[in-house]
């Protein structure tokens, strides 16, 4: 059974310029991509997503800033093209076979023939399992072969693994593999920089163009951290490593175009300053909290007007914590960007309807957008807490955890976000009722587990649901088929799971991480029964976007 999917085996002699050739496998493909896998209802799959227009008030921008938006969108579209290659291979080689319009839409949502909301199961006939290493590594490469290869930059975030003319592994830097696309993107960034009125943003765009050309991102990451007054923001480049489920080593390309909400940002600005103090109090032995979060971190709210690449695949990101580089985080901290319009869409169309079915009637009064916003925001802030480098000499936590890194880190951020809320309320620095945050958090678990185990966020929520169940942090009423938070036990569960995850990370205990995720990162039959009720009620799993210059009226 042949796959539509294929890796491009491109030799040193012919470069590795994306789009310069097709692999022999692709030339041979005869699969009719209009033929869905038996039993697949593509209309039903599309109904898992609800469409949301990405708009905002652009009158707050100057004429030059408005001119900049389409240029940034063009750069984002290049990142989208590169992510297609990283996730699947040659997009055109797949799409030219497809006649069914609904199938085309679903392929675009998933960036390939694997359903990201159903543990990457294929939905096209003739397609096998998605390789764990996506298209970052040769399809026939084993973990053992990778480990034995004497290639200094094989673990780099910014290299592809390929085979040379002798069949041996070699590395190819992104800026060489995607040379034509990178040069075009860099030139566009330089054009945008000429229109920039904020000096910090101008400097960042210029440095980011240089970074794309060299795969050296530290200087531009530092410049991005120094921006404070820009109305437009642009996250662009190879950033997150969720797509690499073989090792979690490789970063995938993505982009967001963002407009700052100045009023909301002022409300949030004070919270990042509490990071060093909160780090001292996290519920873990002293050895695991010796690192000091950077003091230059900030927290802002944005309306997002364009998603592309990794962040646009399957379930959509609604908050960002960057840069990922531990050197930047330890020196300057990180920036937390809350995507308010996308967040509101998920609350209104997904989380609130979920609570009407699965949350006990007497606790539904605690489902509130402000609590959802805060839970999401402090999740991102909490990425800055804990430990970045193991205390056992195993190097960075991200490297020591390998393919478990993303799910474990997302689980840490979720649980420490609740810890932060508790601490800030005790200090009188956060308004509201703790019950709002806890009940909304439980409803949020039901929202996120629907992303499936293929999502780091989905698996992290599965672990948390099963852990909370063991600690009786919630009760289940079999008569009403609803869940009710036990507030005191919830607080105990938050502390216990925080300590467990932080200890695994600090020890660099790869085996313990795998055990936790494999045993608790699953959806039980009882939980699946309740999730099926959400599907029967036609509650979407996630959102897709109507976006672009025309939607914005540019």
Secondary structure as GFF3:
##gff-version 3
##sequence-region A 1 554
A	DSSP	three_ten_helix	12	14	.	.	.	ID=ss1
A	DSSP	alpha_helix	24	28	.	.	.	ID=ss2
A	DSSP	alpha_helix	42	46	.	.	.	ID=ss3
A	DSSP	beta_strand	49	53	.	.	.	ID=ss4
A	DSSP	three_ten_helix	58	60	.	.	.	ID=ss5
A	DSSP	alpha_helix	63	87	.	.	.	ID=ss6
A	DSSP	alpha_helix	91	95	.	.	.	ID=ss7
A	DSSP	alpha_helix	101	110	.	.	.	ID=ss8
A	DSSP	beta_strand	114	115	.	.	.	ID=ss9
A	DSSP	beta_strand	121	122	.	.	.	ID=ss10
A	DSSP	alpha_helix	143	148	.	.	.	ID=ss11
A	DSSP	beta_strand	159	163	.	.	.	ID=ss12
A	DSSP	beta_strand	169	173	.	.	.	ID=ss13
A	DSSP	alpha_helix	174	177	.	.	.	ID=ss14
A	DSSP	alpha_helix	179	195	.	.	.	ID=ss15
A	DSSP	alpha_helix	199	214	.	.	.	ID=ss16
A	DSSP	alpha_helix	218	226	.	.	.	ID=ss17
A	DSSP	beta_strand	232	240	.	.	.	ID=ss18
A	DSSP	beta_strand	252	260	.	.	.	ID=ss19
A	DSSP	alpha_helix	262	268	.	.	.	ID=ss20
A	DSSP	three_ten_helix	271	274	.	.	.	ID=ss21
A	DSSP	alpha_helix	275	281	.	.	.	ID=ss22
A	DSSP	three_ten_helix	286	289	.	.	.	ID=ss23
A	DSSP	beta_strand	298	309	.	.	.	ID=ss24
A	DSSP	three_ten_helix	310	312	.	.	.	ID=ss25
A	DSSP	beta_strand	319	322	.	.	.	ID=ss26
A	DSSP	alpha_helix	326	332	.	.	.	ID=ss27
A	DSSP	beta_strand	335	339	.	.	.	ID=ss28
A	DSSP	alpha_helix	340	346	.	.	.	ID=ss29
A	DSSP	pi_helix	347	351	.	.	.	ID=ss30
A	DSSP	alpha_helix	352	358	.	.	.	ID=ss31
A	DSSP	three_ten_helix	361	366	.	.	.	ID=ss32
A	DSSP	alpha_helix	369	382	.	.	.	ID=ss33
A	DSSP	alpha_helix	397	401	.	.	.	ID=ss34
A	DSSP	three_ten_helix	402	404	.	.	.	ID=ss35
A	DSSP	alpha_helix	405	426	.	.	.	ID=ss36
A	DSSP	alpha_helix	434	449	.	.	.	ID=ss37
A	DSSP	alpha_helix	456	470	.	.	.	ID=ss38
A	DSSP	beta_strand	474	477	.	.	.	ID=ss39
A	DSSP	beta_strand	482	485	.	.	.	ID=ss40
A	DSSP	alpha_helix	487	507	.	.	.	ID=ss41
A	DSSP	alpha_helix	510	520	.	.	.	ID=ss42
A	DSSP	alpha_helix	525	536	.	.	.	ID=ss43
A	DSSP	beta_strand	542	546	.	.	.	ID=ss44
A	DSSP	alpha_helix	549	552	.	.	.	ID=ss45
###
